[in-house]
Amino acid sequence: MKEIYQDIDATIAKYFAGELAPSENTALEEWLTQSADNQHYFNQLQRIWEMAPASNQKYKDTFDTENALQKIKMQMAFKQQKPNTSKYWLSAAAAVAFLAVAIWVMRPAPLLAPQEIVASPATILVDTLSDGSVVTLNRNSGLSIARGFNHKERRMSLHGEAYFEVSPDKERPFVVDIKELEVKVVGTAFNVDNVSESGKVLISVTHGKVLVSAGTQSMYLTADEKALYDEQTKVLIRITNQQNPNILAYKNKVFQFDATPLKEVVQQLSKVYGIQIALQSTSLETCPLTARYNNLAIGRILDLVATSFALKLEQNPDGSYLLSGSGCGE
């Protein structure tokens, strides 16, 4: 009896194959009544068995079924001597082979070690996660992918700024943690910025819907909506007034300026292109620029800015730029 319990998987395989001896059948029934877990385990295998051969075909390329079958055969060969073994294995071997696959399929998915994705100070990084989602990391930004990512949920921690294009999956929410803030989505695209303004986190949704939470505070954001979280006051607010239209410029290099002070223009250009741009005098800081630049090189953009205000543009040996002039060109 104990031997049967020790080889319960093989006993269940023989049951499915219709080759279980009366004494073994009695032992199996007794094992099933011993606990609810035993019955649940049997029911799971039976459901998978009834789905054959589709499940078997799905996993045969990733599981060594033949090796598992041979091991069970060797165990049973020493414990049972039946005259008509060839007939027995003709039907039971198939059951054992499939059952080996079924047991492997039912195992919990392995918890993968945390994964770090980091963008260098000089380069914006675009990466595709294991669930098919695409993340664009701004310079000096990084992601820490949680253990078990894409198992029950898709969780990660962000430092810096990133744009997420989330692969839809209603069963596995996509969750981004940034300090005390949590952003949860199913399938959407949004940007999280924790670098532009010290002590603040800005969430911007381009399409879809996200749930932003901080402690007991939470709110839903849809396309073109934004929320701002203050790390000091711990307050989460919805932003309704017009904000910087160039939030995604680091990703697409598209800039829209509408009477924007030149000081803000050079700050945004410096951030996106990772290069220092200086104004020679404070009198230039308030010069209002109205323009749109679509994926141009930084040198070309600054040439156009200089032309707009009749300024002189110089590039220093270290690669930085200087805009100089007497005024706003009016």
BELFEN-V939813 format. One record per backbone hydrogen bond with DSSP energy under -1.0 kcal/mol. NH is the residue of the N-H (numbers start at 0). CO is the residue of the C=O. Records with the same first field share a line. If there is no record, write none. Layout:
NH = CO + CO
//
This chain:
4 = 0
5 = 1
6 = 2
7 = 4
10 = 6
11 = 7
12 = 8
13 = 9
14 = 10
15 = 11
16 = 12
17 = 14
18 = 13
24 = 20
25 = 21
26 = 22
27 = 23
28 = 24
29 = 25
30 = 26
31 = 27
32 = 28
38 = 34
39 = 35
40 = 36
41 = 37
42 = 38
43 = 39
44 = 40
45 = 41
46 = 42
47 = 43
48 = 44
49 = 45
51 = 48
53 = 50
56 = 52
57 = 53
58 = 54
59 = 55
61 = 58
64 = 62
67 = 63
68 = 64
69 = 65
70 = 66
71 = 67
72 = 68
73 = 69
74 = 70
75 = 71
76 = 72
77 = 73
79 = 75
84 = 82
87 = 83
88 = 84
89 = 85
91 = 87
92 = 88
94 = 90
95 = 91
96 = 92
97 = 93
98 = 94
99 = 95
100 = 96
101 = 97
102 = 98
103 = 99
104 = 100
105 = 101
114 = 144
116 = 142
118 = 140
124 = 136
126 = 134
128 = 132
131 = 128
133 = 164
134 = 126
135 = 162
136 = 124
137 = 160
140 = 137
141 = 158
142 = 116
143 = 156
144 = 114
145 = 154
148 = 145
149 = 152
150 = 147
153 = 172
155 = 174
156 = 143
157 = 176
158 = 141
161 = 191
162 = 135
163 = 189
164 = 133
165 = 187
173 = 184
174 = 153
175 = 182
176 = 155
177 = 180
180 = 177
181 = 212
182 = 175
183 = 210
184 = 173
188 = 206
189 = 163
190 = 203
191 = 161
192 = 201
193 = 159
199 = 196
200 = 228
201 = 192
202 = 226
203 = 190
204 = 224
205 = 188
206 = 188
209 = 220
210 = 183
211 = 218
212 = 181
213 = 216
216 = 213
218 = 211
220 = 209
223 = 204
224 = 221
226 = 202
227 = 236
228 = 200
229 = 234
230 = 198
233 = 229
236 = 227
238 = 225
248 = 245
250 = 247
251 = 247
252 = 248
254 = 292
256 = 290
259 = 288
261 = 286
262 = 284
264 = 260
265 = 261
266 = 262
267 = 263
268 = 264
269 = 265
270 = 266
271 = 267
272 = 268
273 = 269
274 = 269
277 = 320
279 = 322
283 = 280
284 = 281
286 = 283
288 = 259
290 = 256
292 = 254
294 = 252
300 = 296
301 = 297
302 = 298
303 = 299
304 = 300
305 = 301
306 = 302
307 = 303
308 = 304
310 = 305
311 = 323
313 = 321
315 = 319
318 = 315
320 = 275
321 = 313
322 = 277
323 = 311
//
